[in-house]
Amino acid sequence: MCVSTRLNVLAHTMVPDHQIMNEEEVAGLLSLYNITNEQLPKMYHDDPAVKTIGAKPGDVIRIIRDSHTAGRAESYRLVVKRPKK
């Protein structure tokens, strides 16, 4: 028997919160660090978390983790298309 259900990876306790940032938030982030989109770490468009939140190539994702030392840690990733083999 084949069961076809979509798994929400973000529901797992070990997976941090992923959010698509809007244009104003991205502009503020890039200005704060004086960088361009392309200088952000990358995340592939077919990553399960990216698919779950509906992000597309070019979107910037905010990842929020609980941290034992900082309380809350944010990181950012640019969604890119996986290169063809």
Secondary structure, 3 states (H helix, E strand, C coil): CCCCCCCCHHHCCCCCEEEECCHHHHHHHHHHHCCCHHHCCEEECCCHHHHHHCCCCCCEEEEEEEECCCEEEEEEEEEECCCCC
